[in-house]
Amino acid sequence: MKVFLTGIKRLLLTLNLVAWAVPLCYADGGFPIFPNRLILSPSVSYFFSGSQWNTHGIKKKFPFNRKYHSTVENLYAEFGINNRTAVYLNLPFVVNNYTQDINPTSKTVSGPTYLESGVKYYLAKFKKRDYLSIQGGVITSLFTNKSNLGYGQNGGEVYLNFSGPLRVGRMRTYFYLQEGVRKYIGTNAPTQDLYIGTWGISLDKKLTNQLALVVTGIKSWSPDKRFDSAIPIVNRNFLLFGPALAYIHYFSKYSSVTLRGGESLTGVNIGTNMTASLAYTYRIDYGKAKR
């Protein structure tokens, strides 16, 4: 039981990390959405883990042929207040499942995890095309008695975003960089450094089809340094890094779909993961909203 609970901690934090990372790349990224414009991005993601990164960063199989699966249904929304300010909301619902060769052979836990809500403010525009913005918000835990879904602690977050188009020869490309800090509140609450780097390229002149390379990383630390613990909560000290490849298709200027897949490359004190996700992004303009 002790080994099993340690494994589930590593995996669930991996799943919560990817649930955080995926939806934020689907809307307009670091670009302004402008007043009276609403961006909605529902998504579904699937994660699988059959091994773990130990305290020395060595990849090992879970004992007893344990395998972990998770499905995350997520809704991201962003609304433009004026030319510089937007508000955002992010809500995931997670279904975690494990199987193993000994009793109990399977277990499932599900529910909403963390509601993220906040404000994004555009600080500056460079060369009439590159945008620098800052965003900050609150993290509200939506569960209390299901510790296998996360820490169960509230917190806050601050991110710095930088984005713009980028010419590489004749290719039309773009970039999006995000660096942020999350701080949870409570006993042994962790502090986390998170980052996302995206480089995308258009496959046609009308920008209808695009490919993007997305790199995601997170480092977490806490006064609680335990790793092999029987307490069924996610580990608070870990490191995870991995790339993903995304394909984006625009049906029109109002809607698009994104298909994404990736796998962790390295980590410490956390489960490995293979991920696949599908997101639909829809833009609604009210009144005189203009790009």
N, C-alpha and C positions, 0 to 999 in steps of 0.2 A: 504494500500500500504506500509506503514512504517513497519508493522509487517511482511508482505510478503518479503520485501527486506532484512530484518534482517535474516529471515529464509534461504533465498537463499545464503546469505553470509556464514552462518555456514556450509551449505551443500557443497558448491563449494570448500571451503578450505579442507573439509574432502576428497573430490574426488581428488583434486590436491595432497594431502598428499599420498593417497593410490597409485595414479598413479606414484608418486616418489618411493614409497617403493617396489612395486611389481617387476619391472623389474630387480632391482639390485640384487635380490636373485637368478636369474635364470641362469646367466652365470656360471663362475667358482668361484664366490664368492671372497674370499681373497686368493685363490691359484693362483700362476703364470700361465700364459697361454703360456709363452716361445716365442722365436722369430719366426716370419713368420707364426704365427697362428692367424686366424681370428675367433672370436666368434660372431655369429649373433643370436639374440633372439627376434623375433617378438611375440607379445602377444596381447590378447584382454581381457578386464576386464569389469565386470558389477557391478554397485553399486546401492544400494537402501537405501533410508532414509525416515522414516515417523515420526521421533521424533527428539528431540534435547537435548543436555546437556546445562542447563542455567548457569548463572553466579555463582551459588552456587553448580554446579555439580549435579543438580537434573534433572532426565530424564523426559521430558514432550512431549506430542503430539503436532504436529504443528496444529495451528488453521485451521478451514475450511477444515479439512480432507486433507491437503496438503501432497503430496507425491513427492519425487524427485528421478529421475532415471538418471544414467549416464553410457555411454559406452566409454571406453578408448582403442584406438588402439595405440600400443606402439612398437617402434623399438629400441633395445639396441644393440650396437656393440662395440667390444673391439679387439684391434690388438696388438700383441706383437712385440716390437721393438728390444729388446735384453733380456738377462736373468733377468734383473731387471726392465725394463721399458715397459709400455704399454700405449696406448692412448684409450680413450673411448668416446662414443657419445650416447646420449639418446634423443629420440624425440617422444612425445605423441601427439595424435590428440583426442580431447575430444568432445563428444556430450552430452550436459546436457539438461534434460527435466523435467518440473514440471507439475503437475495436481492439481486442487483444485475444490471445490464445488461451487465457485462463479466466476463471470467473472473478468478477463479472465480465462477460464477453463484450458488452457494449454499454454505453451510457450517452445520454444526450442532455444538454442544457441550452436554453434559449431565452432570448429577451432583448429589449432595447438596452444599449450600453450607455453612451454618453451623448448628451445634447450639447453641441457647440454653437454658440451664438456670439456675434460681435460686430465690430465696425471696421471697415477698410477705408483708409485715407490716402489719396495720391499726393505725395510730397513734391515731386518734380517731374518735368518732362525734358529729355535731352535730345537735341538734334531733331526735334519735332516728331520723334518716333519711339524713343525709349522711355519707359515709365518706371519710376521708383515709388513704391507705396509701402505703407506700414499698416498692419492690422492687429487688433487685439480683441480678446473676448473672454468669456467665462466657459468653463467646462462643468456641466451639471450631471452628476451620476443619476441614472434613472433606475438603479437597482440597489437593494440593501442586503438581501439575504441570498444572493447568487454570486458568491465571491469568485466562482470560476469564470465569470464574465469580465473581471477586471479588478481594480483596486477598491471600487466602491467609495471613492473620495472625490470631492469637488476640487476645482482648481482654476487656473487662469492660463492664458497663452498670449504670446506676442510674436509676430512674424514680420520680417522684412522681405519684400518682393521686388525683383528687378526683371524686366522683360522688354523685348523689342524684336524687330525684324533683323535679319543678318544675311548679307550677300556673301556667298561663297562661289566665286566665278560667276557662272550664269545661273546657278541654282538659287532659288528663293527659299530661304530658311528663316527660322525664328528661334529664340531662346527664352527660357523662363527659369529663374533662379529663386529659391525660397530658403531662408534660414530662420529658424524659430526656436523659442524656448517655452516649455510647458512646466508649470509648477503645480503639483497637487498639494492639498492642505490636509494635515492630520498627522497621526503618529507614523513616523518613518516614511512619510510621503516622499515619493521620488521627484527629482528634477530631471528634465529630459531636454537634450539638444537634438533637434530634428532638421533635416535638410532635404531638398528636392532639386535636382538639376534636369532640365528638359531641353533637348535639341531636336527640332522638327524640320522636315523638308517637304516641300510641295512636289507632287508627282505629275502635275499638269499646270498649264498656264492659268486656268480658272480657279486654282486652289481647291478643287473639289475633293481630291484625294491626297492624304498626307501620311507620312511615316514619322514617328517620334521615338527617340531613345530617352528613357526616363531612368535616372539613378536616384535611389532613395536610401537614406541612412538615418540611424538613430542611436544615441548613446544615453543611457539612463544610470543615475546613481542615487543612493539613499544611505542614511545612517545604518539601515538594516542591511548588513553584508551577507546574510545567509543565502545559501543556494540550495543545498540538500536539506530541505525542510518538509515536514509532514503537513504544514499548514497549507490548505488548498487555496492559495492566492497566487497571483502572477508574480514572478521574480522582479525585484526592483533594481537590480544591478545587471546590466547586460549591454551588448553591442551587436548591431545588425546592419548589414550592408548588402545591397543587391540591385541589379539592373532589370529593366523591363522594356519590351518593345510594344509600341502602340500603333494601330492603324485607325485613322480618322477619315470618315466620309461625310461630306456636307451635302445634304439633300437640297438645301437652300440656305439663304442667309439667316433663316430662322431656326433651323434644326440640323442636327448632326448625330452620328453614332460613332462610338469609340470601342474598339476591341483591343484588349491588352493582355499580355502574358509575360511572366518573368519567374525568376528563381533566385533565392539568396545565394550569395557567393561566399560570404564569411560571416562569422558571428562569435559571440562569447556568452555563455549562460542562457541560451535560447534555442528554440526549435528551428529547424530548417523549414523552408516552405517553397512550394510550387504554386503559382497563382494564375488565374485566368479571370477576366472580368469583361462585362459588357455594360456600356453606359449610353443613355440617350439624353442629349442636351437640346432643350427647346427655349427659344427666346420669344418673349412677349413684350411688345412695345405699347405703352399707354400714352395717349395724348401726342405730344411733339417730340417723343424720344428720337434722337438722331445719333448716328455713329460719329 
